[in-house]
Amino acid sequence: MSEKKKVISVMIPTYNEEENARPIYEAVRDEIRKDCPDYDYEILFIDNKSQDRTRQIITDICAQDPKVKAIFNSKNFGQFNSPYYRQDFTKLDAFIVTDKRLYNQPANHYI
């Protein structure tokens, strides 16, 4: 019987990040695949009621990648409260929260 892979969960809080949602998803996904091949992973976007196209972009990413999930908040709870909602969804082996300040960097600087 093979041993189940441990799971890394990366949470990405968003608010009006239409230009950054896909690049940070791709950077996180690629980094995990490259540097953590022995782990399974999930990427969770928690959107704080974006007013731009962020939600549609995240929805498209979820439709394309089953390892990506999204929570769309009904109001802006802020990036520091978002991790609390994450705890209600699954029990994982490792949990990483990204920082909004990273979104202003080129994709190769996310990780």
Phi and psi in radians as a Rosetta constraint file:
Dihedral C 1 N 2 CA 2 C 2 CIRCULARHARMONIC -1.401 0.35
Dihedral N 2 CA 2 C 2 N 3 CIRCULARHARMONIC 2.596 0.35
Dihedral C 2 N 3 CA 3 C 3 CIRCULARHARMONIC -1.376 0.35
Dihedral N 3 CA 3 C 3 N 4 CIRCULARHARMONIC 2.396 0.35
Dihedral C 3 N 4 CA 4 C 4 CIRCULARHARMONIC -1.211 0.35
Dihedral N 4 CA 4 C 4 N 5 CIRCULARHARMONIC 2.399 0.35
Dihedral C 4 N 5 CA 5 C 5 CIRCULARHARMONIC -1.176 0.35
Dihedral N 5 CA 5 C 5 N 6 CIRCULARHARMONIC 2.515 0.35
Dihedral C 5 N 6 CA 6 C 6 CIRCULARHARMONIC -1.257 0.35
Dihedral N 6 CA 6 C 6 N 7 CIRCULARHARMONIC 2.698 0.35
Dihedral C 6 N 7 CA 7 C 7 CIRCULARHARMONIC -2.024 0.35
Dihedral N 7 CA 7 C 7 N 8 CIRCULARHARMONIC 2.281 0.35
Dihedral C 7 N 8 CA 8 C 8 CIRCULARHARMONIC -1.789 0.35
Dihedral N 8 CA 8 C 8 N 9 CIRCULARHARMONIC 2.285 0.35
Dihedral C 8 N 9 CA 9 C 9 CIRCULARHARMONIC -1.998 0.35
Dihedral N 9 CA 9 C 9 N 10 CIRCULARHARMONIC 2.214 0.35
Dihedral C 9 N 10 CA 10 C 10 CIRCULARHARMONIC -1.971 0.35
Dihedral N 10 CA 10 C 10 N 11 CIRCULARHARMONIC 2.111 0.35
Dihedral C 10 N 11 CA 11 C 11 CIRCULARHARMONIC -1.782 0.35
Dihedral N 11 CA 11 C 11 N 12 CIRCULARHARMONIC 2.311 0.35
Dihedral C 11 N 12 CA 12 C 12 CIRCULARHARMONIC -2.141 0.35
Dihedral N 12 CA 12 C 12 N 13 CIRCULARHARMONIC 1.816 0.35
Dihedral C 12 N 13 CA 13 C 13 CIRCULARHARMONIC -1.309 0.35
Dihedral N 13 CA 13 C 13 N 14 CIRCULARHARMONIC 2.455 0.35
Dihedral C 13 N 14 CA 14 C 14 CIRCULARHARMONIC -2.330 0.35
Dihedral N 14 CA 14 C 14 N 15 CIRCULARHARMONIC 2.637 0.35
Dihedral C 14 N 15 CA 15 C 15 CIRCULARHARMONIC -2.735 0.35
Dihedral N 15 CA 15 C 15 N 16 CIRCULARHARMONIC 1.950 0.35
Dihedral C 15 N 16 CA 16 C 16 CIRCULARHARMONIC 0.922 0.35
Dihedral N 16 CA 16 C 16 N 17 CIRCULARHARMONIC 1.005 0.35
Dihedral C 16 N 17 CA 17 C 17 CIRCULARHARMONIC -2.074 0.35
Dihedral N 17 CA 17 C 17 N 18 CIRCULARHARMONIC 0.701 0.35
Dihedral C 17 N 18 CA 18 C 18 CIRCULARHARMONIC -1.044 0.35
Dihedral N 18 CA 18 C 18 N 19 CIRCULARHARMONIC -0.557 0.35
Dihedral C 18 N 19 CA 19 C 19 CIRCULARHARMONIC -1.420 0.35
Dihedral N 19 CA 19 C 19 N 20 CIRCULARHARMONIC -0.291 0.35
Dihedral C 19 N 20 CA 20 C 20 CIRCULARHARMONIC -1.934 0.35
Dihedral N 20 CA 20 C 20 N 21 CIRCULARHARMONIC -0.334 0.35
Dihedral C 20 N 21 CA 21 C 21 CIRCULARHARMONIC -1.028 0.35
Dihedral N 21 CA 21 C 21 N 22 CIRCULARHARMONIC -0.900 0.35
Dihedral C 21 N 22 CA 22 C 22 CIRCULARHARMONIC -1.188 0.35
Dihedral N 22 CA 22 C 22 N 23 CIRCULARHARMONIC -0.792 0.35
Dihedral C 22 N 23 CA 23 C 23 CIRCULARHARMONIC -1.058 0.35
Dihedral N 23 CA 23 C 23 N 24 CIRCULARHARMONIC -0.679 0.35
Dihedral C 23 N 24 CA 24 C 24 CIRCULARHARMONIC -1.264 0.35
Dihedral N 24 CA 24 C 24 N 25 CIRCULARHARMONIC -0.641 0.35
Dihedral C 24 N 25 CA 25 C 25 CIRCULARHARMONIC -1.005 0.35
Dihedral N 25 CA 25 C 25 N 26 CIRCULARHARMONIC -0.872 0.35
Dihedral C 25 N 26 CA 26 C 26 CIRCULARHARMONIC -1.105 0.35
Dihedral N 26 CA 26 C 26 N 27 CIRCULARHARMONIC -0.706 0.35
Dihedral C 26 N 27 CA 27 C 27 CIRCULARHARMONIC -1.144 0.35
Dihedral N 27 CA 27 C 27 N 28 CIRCULARHARMONIC -0.781 0.35
Dihedral C 27 N 28 CA 28 C 28 CIRCULARHARMONIC -1.146 0.35
Dihedral N 28 CA 28 C 28 N 29 CIRCULARHARMONIC -0.840 0.35
Dihedral C 28 N 29 CA 29 C 29 CIRCULARHARMONIC -0.993 0.35
Dihedral N 29 CA 29 C 29 N 30 CIRCULARHARMONIC -0.842 0.35
Dihedral C 29 N 30 CA 30 C 30 CIRCULARHARMONIC -1.162 0.35
Dihedral N 30 CA 30 C 30 N 31 CIRCULARHARMONIC -0.672 0.35
Dihedral C 30 N 31 CA 31 C 31 CIRCULARHARMONIC -1.158 0.35
Dihedral N 31 CA 31 C 31 N 32 CIRCULARHARMONIC -0.760 0.35
Dihedral C 31 N 32 CA 32 C 32 CIRCULARHARMONIC -1.110 0.35
Dihedral N 32 CA 32 C 32 N 33 CIRCULARHARMONIC -0.806 0.35
Dihedral C 32 N 33 CA 33 C 33 CIRCULARHARMONIC -1.048 0.35
Dihedral N 33 CA 33 C 33 N 34 CIRCULARHARMONIC -0.686 0.35
Dihedral C 33 N 34 CA 34 C 34 CIRCULARHARMONIC -1.312 0.35
Dihedral N 34 CA 34 C 34 N 35 CIRCULARHARMONIC -0.861 0.35
Dihedral C 34 N 35 CA 35 C 35 CIRCULARHARMONIC -1.693 0.35
Dihedral N 35 CA 35 C 35 N 36 CIRCULARHARMONIC -0.202 0.35
Dihedral C 35 N 36 CA 36 C 36 CIRCULARHARMONIC -2.309 0.35
Dihedral N 36 CA 36 C 36 N 37 CIRCULARHARMONIC 0.963 0.35
Dihedral C 36 N 37 CA 37 C 37 CIRCULARHARMONIC -1.148 0.35
Dihedral N 37 CA 37 C 37 N 38 CIRCULARHARMONIC -0.317 0.35
Dihedral C 37 N 38 CA 38 C 38 CIRCULARHARMONIC -1.532 0.35
Dihedral N 38 CA 38 C 38 N 39 CIRCULARHARMONIC 0.040 0.35
Dihedral C 38 N 39 CA 39 C 39 CIRCULARHARMONIC -2.028 0.35
Dihedral N 39 CA 39 C 39 N 40 CIRCULARHARMONIC 2.584 0.35
Dihedral C 39 N 40 CA 40 C 40 CIRCULARHARMONIC -1.567 0.35
Dihedral N 40 CA 40 C 40 N 41 CIRCULARHARMONIC 2.941 0.35
Dihedral C 40 N 41 CA 41 C 41 CIRCULARHARMONIC -2.667 0.35
Dihedral N 41 CA 41 C 41 N 42 CIRCULARHARMONIC 2.854 0.35
Dihedral C 41 N 42 CA 42 C 42 CIRCULARHARMONIC -2.461 0.35
Dihedral N 42 CA 42 C 42 N 43 CIRCULARHARMONIC 2.621 0.35
Dihedral C 42 N 43 CA 43 C 43 CIRCULARHARMONIC -2.064 0.35
Dihedral N 43 CA 43 C 43 N 44 CIRCULARHARMONIC 2.206 0.35
Dihedral C 43 N 44 CA 44 C 44 CIRCULARHARMONIC -2.084 0.35
Dihedral N 44 CA 44 C 44 N 45 CIRCULARHARMONIC 2.048 0.35
Dihedral C 44 N 45 CA 45 C 45 CIRCULARHARMONIC -1.553 0.35
Dihedral N 45 CA 45 C 45 N 46 CIRCULARHARMONIC 2.336 0.35
Dihedral C 45 N 46 CA 46 C 46 CIRCULARHARMONIC -2.102 0.35
Dihedral N 46 CA 46 C 46 N 47 CIRCULARHARMONIC 1.887 0.35
Dihedral C 46 N 47 CA 47 C 47 CIRCULARHARMONIC -1.668 0.35
Dihedral N 47 CA 47 C 47 N 48 CIRCULARHARMONIC 2.312 0.35
Dihedral C 47 N 48 CA 48 C 48 CIRCULARHARMONIC -1.728 0.35
Dihedral N 48 CA 48 C 48 N 49 CIRCULARHARMONIC 1.003 0.35
Dihedral C 48 N 49 CA 49 C 49 CIRCULARHARMONIC 1.051 0.35
Dihedral N 49 CA 49 C 49 N 50 CIRCULARHARMONIC 0.930 0.35
Dihedral C 49 N 50 CA 50 C 50 CIRCULARHARMONIC -0.996 0.35
Dihedral N 50 CA 50 C 50 N 51 CIRCULARHARMONIC 2.564 0.35
Dihedral C 50 N 51 CA 51 C 51 CIRCULARHARMONIC -1.833 0.35
Dihedral N 51 CA 51 C 51 N 52 CIRCULARHARMONIC 0.006 0.35
Dihedral C 51 N 52 CA 52 C 52 CIRCULARHARMONIC -1.882 0.35
Dihedral N 52 CA 52 C 52 N 53 CIRCULARHARMONIC -2.636 0.35
Dihedral C 52 N 53 CA 53 C 53 CIRCULARHARMONIC -1.542 0.35
Dihedral N 53 CA 53 C 53 N 54 CIRCULARHARMONIC 0.176 0.35
Dihedral C 53 N 54 CA 54 C 54 CIRCULARHARMONIC -0.953 0.35
Dihedral N 54 CA 54 C 54 N 55 CIRCULARHARMONIC -0.835 0.35
Dihedral C 54 N 55 CA 55 C 55 CIRCULARHARMONIC -1.078 0.35
Dihedral N 55 CA 55 C 55 N 56 CIRCULARHARMONIC -0.714 0.35
Dihedral C 55 N 56 CA 56 C 56 CIRCULARHARMONIC -1.147 0.35
Dihedral N 56 CA 56 C 56 N 57 CIRCULARHARMONIC -0.712 0.35
Dihedral C 56 N 57 CA 57 C 57 CIRCULARHARMONIC -1.116 0.35
Dihedral N 57 CA 57 C 57 N 58 CIRCULARHARMONIC -0.761 0.35
Dihedral C 57 N 58 CA 58 C 58 CIRCULARHARMONIC -1.119 0.35
Dihedral N 58 CA 58 C 58 N 59 CIRCULARHARMONIC -0.727 0.35
Dihedral C 58 N 59 CA 59 C 59 CIRCULARHARMONIC -1.045 0.35
Dihedral N 59 CA 59 C 59 N 60 CIRCULARHARMONIC -0.725 0.35
Dihedral C 59 N 60 CA 60 C 60 CIRCULARHARMONIC -1.115 0.35
Dihedral N 60 CA 60 C 60 N 61 CIRCULARHARMONIC -0.742 0.35
Dihedral C 60 N 61 CA 61 C 61 CIRCULARHARMONIC -1.084 0.35
Dihedral N 61 CA 61 C 61 N 62 CIRCULARHARMONIC -0.769 0.35
Dihedral C 61 N 62 CA 62 C 62 CIRCULARHARMONIC -1.044 0.35
Dihedral N 62 CA 62 C 62 N 63 CIRCULARHARMONIC -0.677 0.35
Dihedral C 62 N 63 CA 63 C 63 CIRCULARHARMONIC -1.187 0.35
Dihedral N 63 CA 63 C 63 N 64 CIRCULARHARMONIC -0.501 0.35
Dihedral C 63 N 64 CA 64 C 64 CIRCULARHARMONIC -1.556 0.35
Dihedral N 64 CA 64 C 64 N 65 CIRCULARHARMONIC -0.439 0.35
Dihedral C 64 N 65 CA 65 C 65 CIRCULARHARMONIC -2.334 0.35
Dihedral N 65 CA 65 C 65 N 66 CIRCULARHARMONIC 1.927 0.35
Dihedral C 65 N 66 CA 66 C 66 CIRCULARHARMONIC -1.178 0.35
Dihedral N 66 CA 66 C 66 N 67 CIRCULARHARMONIC -0.167 0.35
Dihedral C 66 N 67 CA 67 C 67 CIRCULARHARMONIC -1.506 0.35
Dihedral N 67 CA 67 C 67 N 68 CIRCULARHARMONIC -0.024 0.35
Dihedral C 67 N 68 CA 68 C 68 CIRCULARHARMONIC -1.908 0.35
Dihedral N 68 CA 68 C 68 N 69 CIRCULARHARMONIC 2.321 0.35
Dihedral C 68 N 69 CA 69 C 69 CIRCULARHARMONIC -2.210 0.35
Dihedral N 69 CA 69 C 69 N 70 CIRCULARHARMONIC 2.870 0.35
Dihedral C 69 N 70 CA 70 C 70 CIRCULARHARMONIC -2.500 0.35
Dihedral N 70 CA 70 C 70 N 71 CIRCULARHARMONIC 2.523 0.35
Dihedral C 70 N 71 CA 71 C 71 CIRCULARHARMONIC -2.091 0.35
Dihedral N 71 CA 71 C 71 N 72 CIRCULARHARMONIC 2.186 0.35
Dihedral C 71 N 72 CA 72 C 72 CIRCULARHARMONIC -1.890 0.35
Dihedral N 72 CA 72 C 72 N 73 CIRCULARHARMONIC 1.817 0.35
Dihedral C 72 N 73 CA 73 C 73 CIRCULARHARMONIC -1.210 0.35
Dihedral N 73 CA 73 C 73 N 74 CIRCULARHARMONIC 2.618 0.35
Dihedral C 73 N 74 CA 74 C 74 CIRCULARHARMONIC -1.401 0.35
Dihedral N 74 CA 74 C 74 N 75 CIRCULARHARMONIC -0.219 0.35
Dihedral C 74 N 75 CA 75 C 75 CIRCULARHARMONIC -2.646 0.35
Dihedral N 75 CA 75 C 75 N 76 CIRCULARHARMONIC 3.025 0.35
Dihedral C 75 N 76 CA 76 C 76 CIRCULARHARMONIC -1.469 0.35
Dihedral N 76 CA 76 C 76 N 77 CIRCULARHARMONIC 1.800 0.35
Dihedral C 76 N 77 CA 77 C 77 CIRCULARHARMONIC -1.518 0.35
Dihedral N 77 CA 77 C 77 N 78 CIRCULARHARMONIC -0.227 0.35
Dihedral C 77 N 78 CA 78 C 78 CIRCULARHARMONIC 1.587 0.35
Dihedral N 78 CA 78 C 78 N 79 CIRCULARHARMONIC 2.670 0.35
Dihedral C 78 N 79 CA 79 C 79 CIRCULARHARMONIC -1.176 0.35
Dihedral N 79 CA 79 C 79 N 80 CIRCULARHARMONIC -0.422 0.35
Dihedral C 79 N 80 CA 80 C 80 CIRCULARHARMONIC -1.422 0.35
Dihedral N 80 CA 80 C 80 N 81 CIRCULARHARMONIC -0.403 0.35
Dihedral C 80 N 81 CA 81 C 81 CIRCULARHARMONIC -1.529 0.35
Dihedral N 81 CA 81 C 81 N 82 CIRCULARHARMONIC -0.383 0.35
Dihedral C 81 N 82 CA 82 C 82 CIRCULARHARMONIC -0.967 0.35
Dihedral N 82 CA 82 C 82 N 83 CIRCULARHARMONIC -0.701 0.35
Dihedral C 82 N 83 CA 83 C 83 CIRCULARHARMONIC -1.059 0.35
Dihedral N 83 CA 83 C 83 N 84 CIRCULARHARMONIC -0.458 0.35
Dihedral C 83 N 84 CA 84 C 84 CIRCULARHARMONIC -1.128 0.35
Dihedral N 84 CA 84 C 84 N 85 CIRCULARHARMONIC -0.637 0.35
Dihedral C 84 N 85 CA 85 C 85 CIRCULARHARMONIC -1.195 0.35
Dihedral N 85 CA 85 C 85 N 86 CIRCULARHARMONIC -0.549 0.35
Dihedral C 85 N 86 CA 86 C 86 CIRCULARHARMONIC -1.063 0.35
Dihedral N 86 CA 86 C 86 N 87 CIRCULARHARMONIC -0.656 0.35
Dihedral C 86 N 87 CA 87 C 87 CIRCULARHARMONIC -1.089 0.35
Dihedral N 87 CA 87 C 87 N 88 CIRCULARHARMONIC -0.378 0.35
Dihedral C 87 N 88 CA 88 C 88 CIRCULARHARMONIC -1.400 0.35
Dihedral N 88 CA 88 C 88 N 89 CIRCULARHARMONIC -0.165 0.35
Dihedral C 88 N 89 CA 89 C 89 CIRCULARHARMONIC -1.728 0.35
Dihedral N 89 CA 89 C 89 N 90 CIRCULARHARMONIC -0.791 0.35
Dihedral C 89 N 90 CA 90 C 90 CIRCULARHARMONIC -2.631 0.35
Dihedral N 90 CA 90 C 90 N 91 CIRCULARHARMONIC 2.863 0.35
Dihedral C 90 N 91 CA 91 C 91 CIRCULARHARMONIC -1.868 0.35
Dihedral N 91 CA 91 C 91 N 92 CIRCULARHARMONIC 2.054 0.35
Dihedral C 91 N 92 CA 92 C 92 CIRCULARHARMONIC -2.154 0.35
Dihedral N 92 CA 92 C 92 N 93 CIRCULARHARMONIC 3.020 0.35
Dihedral C 92 N 93 CA 93 C 93 CIRCULARHARMONIC -1.465 0.35
Dihedral N 93 CA 93 C 93 N 94 CIRCULARHARMONIC -0.547 0.35
Dihedral C 93 N 94 CA 94 C 94 CIRCULARHARMONIC -2.545 0.35
Dihedral N 94 CA 94 C 94 N 95 CIRCULARHARMONIC 2.517 0.35
Dihedral C 94 N 95 CA 95 C 95 CIRCULARHARMONIC -2.349 0.35
Dihedral N 95 CA 95 C 95 N 96 CIRCULARHARMONIC 2.143 0.35
Dihedral C 95 N 96 CA 96 C 96 CIRCULARHARMONIC -2.117 0.35
Dihedral N 96 CA 96 C 96 N 97 CIRCULARHARMONIC 2.330 0.35
Dihedral C 96 N 97 CA 97 C 97 CIRCULARHARMONIC -1.955 0.35
Dihedral N 97 CA 97 C 97 N 98 CIRCULARHARMONIC 2.266 0.35
Dihedral C 97 N 98 CA 98 C 98 CIRCULARHARMONIC -1.465 0.35
Dihedral N 98 CA 98 C 98 N 99 CIRCULARHARMONIC 2.869 0.35
Dihedral C 98 N 99 CA 99 C 99 CIRCULARHARMONIC -1.958 0.35
Dihedral N 99 CA 99 C 99 N 100 CIRCULARHARMONIC 2.333 0.35
Dihedral C 99 N 100 CA 100 C 100 CIRCULARHARMONIC -0.969 0.35
Dihedral N 100 CA 100 C 100 N 101 CIRCULARHARMONIC -0.530 0.35
Dihedral C 100 N 101 CA 101 C 101 CIRCULARHARMONIC -1.043 0.35
Dihedral N 101 CA 101 C 101 N 102 CIRCULARHARMONIC -0.419 0.35
Dihedral C 101 N 102 CA 102 C 102 CIRCULARHARMONIC -1.221 0.35
Dihedral N 102 CA 102 C 102 N 103 CIRCULARHARMONIC -0.434 0.35
Dihedral C 102 N 103 CA 103 C 103 CIRCULARHARMONIC -1.101 0.35
Dihedral N 103 CA 103 C 103 N 104 CIRCULARHARMONIC -0.385 0.35
Dihedral C 103 N 104 CA 104 C 104 CIRCULARHARMONIC -1.513 0.35
Dihedral N 104 CA 104 C 104 N 105 CIRCULARHARMONIC 0.088 0.35
Dihedral C 104 N 105 CA 105 C 105 CIRCULARHARMONIC -1.758 0.35
Dihedral N 105 CA 105 C 105 N 106 CIRCULARHARMONIC 2.722 0.35
Dihedral C 105 N 106 CA 106 C 106 CIRCULARHARMONIC -1.032 0.35
Dihedral N 106 CA 106 C 106 N 107 CIRCULARHARMONIC 2.699 0.35
Dihedral C 106 N 107 CA 107 C 107 CIRCULARHARMONIC -0.944 0.35
Dihedral N 107 CA 107 C 107 N 108 CIRCULARHARMONIC -0.578 0.35
Dihedral C 107 N 108 CA 108 C 108 CIRCULARHARMONIC -1.303 0.35
Dihedral N 108 CA 108 C 108 N 109 CIRCULARHARMONIC -0.031 0.35
Dihedral C 108 N 109 CA 109 C 109 CIRCULARHARMONIC -1.839 0.35
Dihedral N 109 CA 109 C 109 N 110 CIRCULARHARMONIC 0.028 0.35
Dihedral C 109 N 110 CA 110 C 110 CIRCULARHARMONIC -1.155 0.35
Dihedral N 110 CA 110 C 110 N 111 CIRCULARHARMONIC -0.683 0.35
